């Protein structure tokens, strides 16, 4: 999910807010809806995240109250009421004088609410809003009721909201996001909001793949909203790539990534998505153990996300500084990946040097490693500061990097504790498994029972990151086809299994240690099959 930086709004956005305030002052109470929605959109678009909670709370309270006044005389329900619809009785309208919340505006508010709470890492609140959004869309409130098929299709493509004005019999008609775009956007939002990649059929992948089957996203993408729909399809493809990488389904990830590249090239969107595509390439290479390729892809993603490429108006079509779309979130995610790769390569080099011979040569290499580690600590400190203002996901990554680079043992535990809290609150079990593994390594020799508990949880999460639906591989086995690995994250599972063997042997439980060794043999075979040296 690409998001903006935590900086103040630009002058253009300030002028837009002023214009919406002017419209608000000249209209009756019903126009609160449009004004607050516009304000929220501007705050989110320009990354003014600190101001979003207050504006969002005000909008949710107002929308809930006016829905209550328009449909019933009971006290205002807690926002957002799942049974809210477009219709309201004439008597209620006459008594209260407030129109019901237009369906498109309510949908916009729910979309912005889910987006913000997902960005903030509050999975429970985001899920509650998302459930209401699904219930609202399932009622068909966005569909245009008309006996004329042409009028119905036109209404589905347009999206116009009427806002009454004081002292005027003619309302203001505002063109908003067409219903067909909102319908497709709901699937993308659902895929983004579902962070848990563990299980046989994670909802993230279900929503992403279902969204790609919508008739609105089949193409070709013509008309005014064609670019929007093409971008939604590209984002959904990116979610399929991400969930496939998290679940170690690399053939599916490569297939989806190839389709994404073909799609953005055919729709002239490659410049907008090239940084994200490079980041996905880097993440897949990193997951497969190809650290050389991963580092190169991360560096490309970081560079392109910062400088941007010339847009349609750039006749040269080449790099000309910050003249095109930039993506700071992707940029800092790529920089975090670079630090991760360098740290891993430094650790591997240390292990190789310790296994070699020659004290004089070892001393020289040790000094080089210390120099590299000092450089990584400086970069990690800057990276943590930048990640702190860019959502819960990057903030947790910053804490993880700090835990690996900090010199104090107690400080590392504190960073890991904060990272675990962020990952748990966001229901990001892919990241949570890594945090638990790193946390358990601090207790292997001091609190073995505590380490066993964390390793056991980590092993379950690692196995769940790749579990196939029941019976999905039986038919392929009979035909002699290769069934994809369904043991989850094999490298992480192998590391956890090796630590479990050590602890069980120290505890004198040799039988369980032998059983774990058998499991580790299968995991090692899977890791070698991925091309990773162990």
C-alpha positions as CSV (number, residue, x, y, z in Angstrom):
1,X,0.0,0.0,0.0
2,X,1.6,3.2,-1.1
3,X,1.1,6.1,1.2
4,X,2.4,9.6,1.4
5,X,4.9,11.2,3.8
6,X,3.9,12.9,7.0
7,X,4.4,16.4,5.8
8,X,2.1,19.4,5.6
9,X,-0.4,19.8,2.8
10,X,0.7,21.7,-0.2
11,X,-0.6,25.1,-1.2
12,X,-2.8,23.5,-3.8
13,X,-4.5,21.2,-1.3
14,X,-5.0,24.2,1.1
15,X,-6.8,26.1,-1.7
16,X,-9.0,23.1,-2.3
17,X,-9.9,22.8,1.4
18,X,-10.7,26.5,1.4
19,X,-13.0,26.0,-1.6
20,X,-14.8,23.2,0.1
21,X,-15.2,25.4,3.2
22,X,-16.8,28.1,1.1
23,X,-19.2,25.6,-0.4
24,X,-20.0,24.3,3.1
25,X,-20.8,27.8,4.3
26,X,-23.3,28.4,1.5
27,X,-25.1,25.1,1.9
28,X,-27.3,23.5,4.5
29,X,-26.4,20.8,7.0
30,X,-26.5,18.1,4.3
31,X,-23.4,19.4,2.6
32,X,-21.3,18.5,5.7
33,X,-21.0,15.1,4.0
34,X,-19.3,16.3,0.9
35,X,-17.1,18.8,2.8
36,X,-15.8,16.3,5.3
37,X,-15.2,13.7,2.7
38,X,-13.2,16.1,0.6
39,X,-11.2,17.2,3.7
40,X,-10.4,13.6,4.5
41,X,-9.4,12.7,1.0
42,X,-7.0,15.7,0.9
43,X,-5.4,14.8,4.3
44,X,-4.9,11.2,3.2
45,X,-3.7,12.0,-0.3
46,X,-1.0,14.5,1.0
47,X,0.0,12.3,4.0
48,X,-1.2,14.6,6.8
49,X,-1.8,11.6,8.9
50,X,-1.8,13.4,12.3
51,X,-4.9,15.3,11.3
52,X,-6.8,12.3,10.0
53,X,-8.1,10.8,13.3
54,X,-9.8,14.0,14.4
55,X,-11.4,14.6,11.0
56,X,-12.4,11.0,10.7
57,X,-14.0,10.9,14.1
58,X,-16.0,14.1,13.3
59,X,-17.1,12.6,10.0
60,X,-18.2,9.3,11.4
61,X,-20.1,11.0,14.2
62,X,-21.9,13.3,11.7
63,X,-22.7,10.6,9.2
64,X,-24.1,8.3,12.0
65,X,-26.2,11.1,13.5
66,X,-27.7,12.3,10.2
67,X,-28.5,8.7,9.2
68,X,-30.3,8.4,12.5
69,X,-32.2,11.6,12.1
70,X,-33.2,10.7,8.6
71,X,-34.4,7.2,9.2
72,X,-35.5,6.9,12.8
73,X,-36.3,8.9,15.9
74,X,-34.1,6.6,18.1
75,X,-30.8,7.9,19.4
76,X,-27.9,8.0,17.0
77,X,-26.3,4.5,16.6
78,X,-22.6,3.9,16.9
79,X,-20.9,4.6,13.5
80,X,-21.1,2.9,11.1
81,X,-24.6,1.3,11.4
82,X,-24.6,-1.9,9.3
83,X,-28.3,-1.6,8.4
84,X,-27.9,1.9,6.9
85,X,-29.5,2.3,3.4
86,X,-30.3,5.0,0.9
87,X,-34.0,5.1,1.6
88,X,-35.8,7.2,4.3
89,X,-39.4,7.9,5.0
90,X,-40.9,11.2,3.7
91,X,-42.2,11.8,7.2
92,X,-38.7,11.5,8.8
93,X,-37.3,13.9,6.2
94,X,-40.1,16.4,6.9
95,X,-39.6,16.3,10.6
96,X,-35.8,16.6,10.8
97,X,-35.0,18.6,7.6
98,X,-31.9,16.6,7.0
99,X,-31.4,14.3,3.9
100,X,-30.0,10.8,4.3
101,X,-26.3,10.3,3.6
102,X,-25.8,9.5,-0.1
103,X,-24.6,6.0,-0.6
104,X,-21.5,7.1,-2.5
105,X,-20.4,9.5,0.2
106,X,-20.9,6.9,2.9
107,X,-18.9,4.4,0.8
108,X,-16.1,7.0,0.4
109,X,-16.0,7.6,4.2
110,X,-15.8,3.9,4.9
111,X,-13.0,3.4,2.4
112,X,-11.0,6.3,3.9
113,X,-11.7,4.9,7.4
114,X,-10.5,1.4,6.5
115,X,-7.5,2.8,4.7
116,X,-6.4,4.9,7.7
117,X,-6.8,2.2,10.3
118,X,-5.0,-0.3,8.1
119,X,-2.1,2.2,7.7
120,X,-2.1,2.8,11.5
121,X,-2.0,-0.9,12.1
122,X,-5.3,-1.2,13.9
123,X,-6.6,-4.4,12.3
124,X,-9.7,-4.8,14.6
125,X,-11.1,-1.3,13.8
126,X,-10.3,-1.7,10.1
127,X,-12.1,-5.0,10.0
128,X,-15.2,-3.6,11.7
129,X,-15.4,-0.8,9.1
130,X,-14.7,-3.2,6.3
131,X,-17.5,-5.5,7.4
132,X,-19.9,-2.5,7.3
133,X,-18.7,-1.5,3.9
134,X,-19.3,-5.0,2.6
135,X,-22.8,-5.0,4.1
136,X,-23.6,-1.7,2.6
137,X,-22.4,-2.7,-0.9
138,X,-24.3,-6.0,-0.6
139,X,-27.6,-4.1,-0.3
140,X,-27.1,-2.8,-3.9
141,X,-27.3,0.9,-2.9
142,X,-24.8,1.9,-5.6
143,X,-26.8,0.3,-8.3
144,X,-29.0,2.6,-10.4
145,X,-32.6,1.6,-10.3
146,X,-34.1,2.2,-13.8
147,X,-36.3,0.3,-16.2
148,X,-34.2,1.7,-19.0
149,X,-31.0,-0.4,-19.4
150,X,-29.1,2.5,-21.0
151,X,-30.0,4.8,-18.2
152,X,-28.9,2.2,-15.6
153,X,-25.6,1.7,-17.3
154,X,-25.0,5.4,-17.6
155,X,-25.7,5.9,-13.9
156,X,-23.4,3.0,-13.1
157,X,-20.6,4.8,-15.1
158,X,-21.2,8.4,-13.9
159,X,-21.7,8.8,-10.1
160,X,-23.5,12.1,-9.3
161,X,-24.4,13.3,-5.8
162,X,-27.0,16.0,-5.2
163,X,-26.4,18.5,-2.3
164,X,-29.2,20.9,-1.4
165,X,-28.4,24.6,-0.9
166,X,-30.0,27.0,1.4
167,X,-32.6,29.3,-0.2
168,X,-32.5,27.5,-3.5
169,X,-34.7,24.9,-5.1
170,X,-31.9,23.6,-7.2
171,X,-29.3,21.4,-5.5
172,X,-25.7,21.3,-6.4
173,X,-24.8,18.2,-8.5
174,X,-21.3,16.9,-7.8
175,X,-19.6,14.3,-9.9
176,X,-17.9,11.7,-7.6
177,X,-16.3,8.3,-8.1
178,X,-18.6,6.2,-10.3
179,X,-20.2,3.2,-8.6
180,X,-18.4,0.7,-10.8
181,X,-15.1,2.1,-9.7
182,X,-16.1,2.0,-6.0
183,X,-17.2,-1.6,-6.5
184,X,-13.8,-2.6,-7.8
185,X,-12.0,-0.4,-5.2
186,X,-13.8,-2.3,-2.4
187,X,-12.1,-5.6,-3.5
188,X,-8.7,-3.8,-3.6
189,X,-9.2,-2.3,-0.2
190,X,-10.3,-5.6,1.3
191,X,-7.1,-7.3,-0.1
192,X,-4.9,-4.5,1.4
193,X,-6.7,-4.5,4.8
194,X,-6.4,-8.3,5.3
195,X,-2.8,-8.7,6.5
196,X,-2.8,-12.3,7.8
197,X,-1.1,-14.6,5.3
198,X,-1.4,-17.7,7.4
199,X,-4.0,-20.4,6.7
200,X,-5.2,-22.6,3.8
201,X,-7.0,-19.8,2.1
202,X,-6.0,-16.3,3.4
203,X,-8.6,-13.6,2.7
204,X,-6.0,-11.3,1.3
205,X,-5.5,-13.7,-1.7
206,X,-9.2,-14.5,-1.9
207,X,-10.2,-10.8,-2.3
208,X,-7.4,-10.0,-4.7
209,X,-8.1,-12.9,-7.0
210,X,-11.9,-12.3,-6.9
211,X,-11.4,-8.7,-7.7
212,X,-9.4,-9.5,-10.8
213,X,-12.4,-11.5,-12.1
214,X,-14.8,-8.5,-11.9
215,X,-16.3,-7.6,-15.3
216,X,-15.1,-4.0,-14.7
217,X,-11.5,-5.1,-14.7
218,X,-11.6,-7.4,-17.7
219,X,-10.8,-4.6,-20.1
220,X,-10.2,-2.9,-22.5
221,X,-10.1,0.2,-20.3
222,X,-11.6,3.0,-22.2
223,X,-13.5,6.2,-21.2
224,X,-12.8,8.6,-18.5
225,X,-12.5,6.0,-15.7
226,X,-10.4,3.6,-17.7
227,X,-7.1,4.7,-16.1
228,X,-8.6,4.3,-12.6
229,X,-9.8,0.8,-13.3
230,X,-6.5,-0.2,-15.0
231,X,-4.6,1.0,-11.9
232,X,-6.9,-0.9,-9.5
233,X,-6.3,-4.0,-11.6
234,X,-2.5,-3.4,-11.3
235,X,-2.8,-2.9,-7.6
236,X,-4.8,-6.2,-7.2
237,X,-2.1,-8.0,-9.3
238,X,0.5,-6.6,-6.9
239,X,-1.4,-8.0,-3.9
240,X,-1.4,-11.4,-5.6
241,X,2.4,-11.2,-6.0
242,X,2.8,-10.2,-2.4
243,X,0.7,-12.9,-0.9
244,X,2.4,-15.5,-3.1
245,X,5.9,-14.4,-1.9
246,X,4.8,-14.5,1.7
247,X,3.5,-18.0,1.3
248,X,6.7,-19.2,-0.6
249,X,4.6,-19.9,-3.8
250,X,7.3,-18.6,-6.1
251,X,6.0,-20.0,-9.4
252,X,2.6,-18.3,-8.8
253,X,4.5,-15.1,-7.7
254,X,6.5,-15.1,-10.9
255,X,3.5,-15.7,-13.0
256,X,1.5,-12.9,-11.4
257,X,4.5,-10.6,-11.6
258,X,4.9,-11.3,-15.3
259,X,1.2,-10.5,-15.8
260,X,1.5,-7.3,-13.8
261,X,4.4,-6.1,-16.0
262,X,2.5,-6.9,-19.2
263,X,-0.6,-5.1,-17.9
264,X,1.1,-1.9,-16.9
265,X,3.1,-1.8,-20.1
266,X,0.0,-2.2,-22.3
267,X,-1.9,0.5,-20.3
268,X,1.1,2.9,-20.3
269,X,1.4,2.7,-16.5
270,X,4.9,1.3,-16.3
271,X,6.5,4.5,-15.1
272,X,4.0,4.7,-12.2
273,X,4.6,1.1,-11.1
274,X,8.2,0.5,-11.9
275,X,9.5,1.2,-8.3
276,X,6.9,-1.2,-6.9
277,X,7.7,-3.8,-9.5
278,X,11.4,-3.6,-8.7
279,X,10.6,-3.9,-4.9
280,X,8.5,-7.0,-5.6
281,X,11.4,-8.5,-7.6
282,X,13.8,-7.8,-4.8
283,X,11.5,-9.3,-2.2
284,X,11.0,-12.5,-4.2
285,X,14.8,-12.8,-4.8
286,X,15.4,-12.2,-1.1
287,X,12.9,-14.9,-0.1
288,X,14.6,-17.3,-2.4
289,X,18.0,-16.6,-1.0
290,X,19.4,-14.8,-4.1
291,X,20.8,-11.9,-2.0
292,X,22.9,-10.5,-4.9
293,X,19.8,-10.0,-7.2
294,X,17.8,-8.9,-4.2
295,X,20.2,-6.1,-3.4
296,X,20.3,-4.9,-7.0
297,X,16.5,-4.8,-7.2
298,X,16.2,-3.0,-3.9
299,X,18.7,-0.4,-5.1
300,X,16.8,0.1,-8.3
301,X,13.5,0.5,-6.4
302,X,15.0,3.0,-4.0
303,X,16.5,5.1,-6.8
304,X,13.5,5.1,-9.1
305,X,11.1,5.8,-6.2
306,X,13.1,8.9,-5.3
307,X,13.8,10.5,-8.6
308,X,10.6,9.5,-10.5
309,X,10.3,9.4,-14.2
310,X,8.9,11.9,-16.7
311,X,5.2,11.6,-17.3
312,X,3.2,11.8,-20.5
313,X,4.2,15.4,-21.0
314,X,7.9,14.5,-20.9
315,X,9.0,14.3,-24.6
316,X,12.4,13.0,-23.7
317,X,11.0,10.1,-21.7
318,X,14.2,9.7,-19.6
319,X,15.4,10.5,-16.1
320,X,15.2,14.2,-15.5
321,X,15.2,14.5,-11.7
322,X,12.1,14.7,-9.6
323,X,9.7,15.4,-12.4
324,X,7.5,12.3,-12.3
325,X,5.5,10.3,-9.8
326,X,7.5,9.3,-6.6
327,X,6.7,6.8,-3.9
328,X,8.4,7.5,-0.7
329,X,6.9,4.5,1.1
330,X,8.3,2.1,-1.5
331,X,11.6,3.9,-1.4
332,X,12.1,3.5,2.4
333,X,10.8,-0.1,2.2
334,X,13.5,-0.8,-0.5
335,X,16.2,0.9,1.7
336,X,15.2,-1.3,4.6
337,X,15.6,-4.3,2.3
338,X,19.1,-3.1,1.4
339,X,20.1,-2.9,5.0
340,X,18.6,-6.4,5.7
341,X,20.6,-7.9,2.8
342,X,23.8,-6.2,3.8
343,X,23.4,-7.4,7.4
344,X,22.7,-11.0,6.3
345,X,25.7,-11.0,4.0
346,X,27.9,-9.6,6.8
347,X,26.7,-12.4,9.1
348,X,27.4,-15.1,6.4
349,X,30.9,-13.6,5.8
350,X,31.6,-13.8,9.5
351,X,30.7,-17.4,9.7
352,X,32.8,-18.3,6.7
353,X,35.8,-16.5,8.1
354,X,35.5,-18.1,11.4
355,X,35.5,-21.5,9.8
356,X,38.7,-20.7,7.8
357,X,42.3,-20.6,9.0
358,X,44.8,-17.8,9.4
359,X,44.7,-15.5,12.4
360,X,46.4,-12.6,10.7
361,X,44.0,-12.7,7.7
362,X,41.0,-13.2,10.1
363,X,42.0,-10.1,12.1
364,X,42.0,-7.9,8.9
365,X,38.6,-9.2,7.8
366,X,37.2,-8.7,11.3
367,X,38.2,-5.0,11.1
368,X,36.5,-4.7,7.8
369,X,33.3,-6.3,9.2
370,X,33.4,-3.9,12.1
371,X,33.6,-1.0,9.7
372,X,30.7,-2.3,7.7
373,X,28.7,-2.8,10.9
374,X,29.3,0.7,12.0
375,X,28.1,2.0,8.7
376,X,25.0,-0.2,8.9
377,X,24.3,1.2,12.4
378,X,24.4,4.7,11.1
379,X,22.1,3.9,8.2
380,X,19.8,1.9,10.4
381,X,19.4,4.9,12.8
382,X,18.4,7.1,9.9
383,X,16.1,4.5,8.5
384,X,14.3,4.0,11.9
385,X,13.6,7.7,12.1
386,X,12.1,7.8,8.6
387,X,10.1,4.6,9.1
388,X,8.5,6.0,12.3
389,X,6.2,8.3,10.4
390,X,5.2,6.0,7.6
391,X,2.7,3.6,9.1
392,X,2.7,0.6,11.4
393,X,4.3,-1.8,8.9
394,X,7.4,0.3,8.3
395,X,7.6,1.3,11.9
396,X,7.8,-2.3,12.9
397,X,10.5,-2.9,10.3
398,X,12.4,0.0,11.8
399,X,12.2,-1.5,15.3
400,X,13.4,-4.9,13.9
401,X,16.4,-3.3,12.3
402,X,17.2,-1.4,15.5
403,X,17.1,-4.7,17.4
404,X,19.6,-6.3,15.1
405,X,22.0,-3.3,15.1
406,X,21.8,-2.0,18.6
407,X,24.8,-2.9,20.9
408,X,22.8,-3.2,24.2
409,X,21.1,-6.5,24.8
410,X,18.3,-4.9,26.8
411,X,17.7,-2.4,24.1
412,X,17.4,-5.1,21.5
413,X,14.7,-6.8,23.6
414,X,12.8,-3.5,23.9
415,X,12.8,-2.9,20.1
416,X,11.6,-6.5,19.6
417,X,8.8,-6.0,22.1
418,X,7.6,-2.9,20.3
419,X,7.8,-4.7,16.9
420,X,5.8,-7.6,18.2
421,X,3.1,-5.3,19.6
422,X,2.8,-3.5,16.2
423,X,2.7,-6.8,14.2
424,X,0.2,-8.4,16.6
425,X,-2.1,-5.3,16.5
426,X,-2.0,-5.3,12.7
427,X,-2.6,-9.1,12.6
428,X,0.5,-9.4,10.4
429,X,1.5,-13.0,11.1
430,X,4.1,-13.0,8.4
431,X,6.1,-10.3,10.2
432,X,5.1,-11.6,13.6
433,X,6.8,-15.0,12.9
434,X,10.1,-13.2,12.1
435,X,9.8,-11.1,15.3
436,X,9.2,-14.2,17.4
437,X,12.2,-16.0,15.9
438,X,14.5,-13.1,16.7
439,X,13.0,-12.7,20.2
440,X,13.4,-16.4,20.9
441,X,17.1,-16.2,20.0
442,X,17.6,-13.9,23.0
443,X,16.3,-16.5,25.5
444,X,17.9,-19.7,24.2
445,X,20.4,-19.9,27.1
446,X,18.6,-17.8,29.8
447,X,14.9,-18.8,29.7
448,X,14.6,-22.1,27.8
449,X,10.9,-22.6,28.5
450,X,10.1,-19.2,27.3
451,X,12.2,-19.8,24.2
452,X,10.4,-23.1,23.5
453,X,7.0,-21.3,23.7
454,X,8.0,-18.6,21.2
455,X,9.7,-21.1,18.9
456,X,6.6,-23.4,19.0
457,X,4.4,-20.4,18.0
458,X,6.8,-19.4,15.3
459,X,6.9,-22.9,13.9
460,X,3.1,-23.0,13.6
461,X,3.1,-19.6,11.8
462,X,5.9,-20.7,9.5
463,X,4.0,-23.9,8.6
464,X,0.8,-21.9,8.0
465,X,2.5,-19.7,5.5
466,X,1.9,-22.1,2.6
467,X,-0.8,-24.5,3.7
468,X,-2.8,-25.6,0.7
469,X,-6.6,-26.1,0.6
470,X,-7.6,-29.6,1.6
471,X,-7.3,-32.1,-1.3
472,X,-5.8,-29.5,-3.7
473,X,-2.7,-31.7,-4.4
474,X,-4.2,-35.2,-4.5
475,X,-5.4,-35.0,-8.2
476,X,-2.0,-33.7,-9.3
477,X,-0.1,-36.4,-7.4
478,X,-2.1,-39.1,-9.3
479,X,-1.3,-37.5,-12.6
480,X,2.4,-37.4,-11.8
481,X,2.5,-33.6,-11.7
482,X,4.7,-31.7,-9.3
483,X,2.7,-30.6,-6.3
484,X,3.9,-27.2,-4.9
485,X,5.6,-27.2,-1.5
486,X,3.0,-26.8,1.2
487,X,5.2,-26.8,4.2
488,X,5.1,-23.0,4.6
489,X,8.2,-20.8,5.0
490,X,10.8,-23.6,4.8
491,X,13.9,-21.4,5.6
492,X,12.3,-20.0,8.8
493,X,10.9,-23.4,9.7
494,X,14.3,-25.0,9.3
495,X,16.0,-22.4,11.5
496,X,13.3,-22.8,14.2
497,X,13.6,-26.6,13.9
498,X,17.4,-26.5,14.5
499,X,16.9,-24.4,17.6
500,X,14.2,-26.8,18.9
501,X,16.6,-29.7,18.5
502,X,19.2,-27.9,20.6
503,X,16.8,-27.0,23.4
504,X,15.3,-30.5,23.5
505,X,18.8,-32.1,23.7
506,X,19.8,-29.7,26.5
507,X,16.6,-30.7,28.3
508,X,17.3,-34.4,27.9
509,X,14.4,-35.2,25.7
510,X,16.2,-37.2,23.0
511,X,13.1,-38.8,21.5
512,X,11.5,-35.5,20.6
513,X,14.8,-34.3,19.4
514,X,15.0,-37.2,16.9
515,X,11.4,-36.5,15.8
516,X,12.3,-32.9,15.1
517,X,15.4,-33.9,13.2
518,X,13.2,-35.9,10.8
519,X,11.0,-32.8,10.2
520,X,14.2,-30.8,9.7
521,X,15.4,-33.2,7.0
522,X,12.2,-32.5,5.0
523,X,12.5,-28.8,5.5
524,X,16.2,-28.8,4.5
525,X,15.3,-30.7,1.3
526,X,12.7,-28.0,0.5
527,X,15.2,-25.2,1.2
528,X,17.8,-26.8,-1.1
529,X,15.1,-27.2,-3.7
530,X,14.6,-23.4,-3.6
531,X,18.3,-23.0,-4.5
532,X,19.3,-21.8,-1.0
533,X,22.6,-23.0,0.4
534,X,22.4,-24.4,3.9
